[in-house]
Amino acid sequence: MTNLNPLRISLLLLLSLSLHSSATSHQNEDTPITRFQQYLRIKTAHPTPDYTSAINFLTQQAESIPNLQVKTLSFSSSPNHIKPLLLLTLPGSNPCLPSILFNSHIDSVPAEPDKWIYPPFGATLTPDGKIYGRGAQDDKCIGMQYLESLRNIQKDPNFKIPIRTIHVTYVPDEEIGGFDGMMKFVESKEFKQLNIGFMLDEGQTSTNDEFRVFYADRAPWNLVIKANGSPGHGSKLFDNSAMENLMKSVELMTKFRENQFDLVKAGFKMTSQVISVNPVYLKAGTPSPTGFVMNMQPSEAEAGFDVRLPPTADSDMLKRRIAEEWAPAIRNMTYEITHKGPLRDYTGRPLITPTNSSNPWWSVFEQAVIAAGEKLAKPEILSSTTDAKYMRQIGIPTLGFSPMKNTPILLHDHNEYLEASVYLNGIKVYESIMKGLILETFFDEWLSYDLQMLKEAHLSTCETKDFLGSITQKGPLRDYTGRPMMTSTNNSNPWWSVFQQAVLAAGGKLAKPEILSSTTDARFMRQMGIPTLGFSPMKNTPILLHDHNEYLGASVYLEGIKVYESIMKALSSFEGDTF
């Protein structure tokens, strides 16, 4: 045993007490960094996320911010597993205007502590300014940045009462599909009452000084293919065994994967723009106490694949490829898509949010980021998927954005961290975005529909002090998501293609699509986001509507019936992948 002199012991005790005092002092501080650390320390990883503690913490933080309304909801399918959803609201002065939603998820993926430098739920702040913790990037960072931004903008003496209402949600189960979280939330009456016009959800880090922004997600398909064949002795050679059939399919799928990957390697496309096909499991053979029976060929073999499709992909073509090449019945193959993410919204349009001047929300968002002194990279498709798909599926413009730059991508990885300086800078960026979105109005929003009224197509007037006179009736120019009320007449609208071909099949011809000079009830449908065309099959006929001596030739009338027959047959048998 080593002898220590009293002076050395005293110095060691003083140093120990000093370090303990410093750590305790840091933990007791109430700053944006320490609040972020507190959130990271709550274990919300699957399979047993502690939602209750997380909601309690977030509620406590929200209640410390002036004017925030706090509400807890739950849409869990199991009464024994409560999965709360936290909804925060900062009311705007004009509730008729479409509101803004900032979303983040509470849950995170599991962590393997023995493979981390620091404890994954310790939220360790290192001397070089890195905060280690599961969820540091995905995506507890943005959840706390929303709160800090709301706290700061209301402290600003120049801040005005927001015109537009802002909502913030903290949802469960995003990492496992969001089925008891965002999916059920968007179907609820509580959601419809919010009148959401635009949403910001999570994005990913950028390794350079430009923020990444995502206008779409790739849709996940979980594909399982099965092969059947005659069993036989391990020494026997025969055609069409289960393993032979399966391996032929695996070879074809591997070739397809290589072709898609070559496009990425050559720089022609990004990973998120191609269809990825990755094997995740193989299952075959007859188990034995020591492993598998080695002298017996199995009668069944199975493989599972993670398939990801960009919203621009031809899903019908892929389904044909699966049925005819990868799992053809002629080789005793079957297949099943156990989970199939959506590619199109409820109107049949691709799940894409425009990032140009046709989307007024994009313009405001872009300018707000620039006003914060930052730059945006070229908008892209997210290679994975998020809860944003549920919003885009009901037609609400949604962008994926997490203000993290010059940071390695570590979501779902060991040693996930975020630098404190990057986190604090993100708060300033969100402040600029929030101010821009909740203080900006579009010229045609003075008269609008809200989601609650849309079901009955009732007009809702919004008061304004900017006009001395009054407009007794004002028809809408944009739908409830802020987009111009126009139905696409090109390949982006599958309904148009079917309609056009049906008219041609009936022997008719279509003129160049045009805007009607007057107005019809079609506006009520377009305002809900439903593609609507105005069409009356009357040709070689003078325009006499609202005129004296209005008439229609009998032959024109009868021919119109045949045209509608063709259209009805085509539309009712259309099997496009609209959901």
Buried (B, 14 or more C-beta within 10 A) or exposed (E): EEEEEEEEEEEEEEEEEEEEEEEEEEEEEEEBBBBBBBBBBBBBBEEEBBBEEBBBBBBEBBEEBEEBEBEEBBBBEEEEEEBBBBBBBBBBEBEBBBBBBBBBBBBBBBBEEEEBEBBBBBBBBEEEBBBBBBBBBBBBBBBBBBBBBBBBBBEEEEEEEBBBBBBBBBBBBBBBBBBBBBBBBBEEEEBBEBBBBBBBBBBBBBEEEBBBBBBBBBBBBBBBBBBBBEEBEEEEEEEBBBBBBBBBBBEBBEEBBEEBBEBBEEEEBBBBBBBBBEBEEBEBBBEEEEEEEEEBBBBBBBBBBBBBBBBEBEBEEBBEBBBEBBBBEEBBBBBEBEEBBBBBBBBBBBBBBBBEEEBBBBBBBBBBBEEBEBEBEEBBBBBEBBBBBBBBBBBBBBBBBBBBBEBEBBBBBBBBBBBBEBBBBBBBBBBBBBBBBBBBBBEBBBBBBBBBBBEEEEBBBBEBEEEEEEEEEEEBBBBBBBBEBBBBBEEEBBBBBBBBEBBEEBEBEEEEBEEEEEEEEBBBBBBBBBBBEEBEBBEEEEEEEEEEEEEEEEEBEEBBEEBEEBBEEBEEEBEBBBE
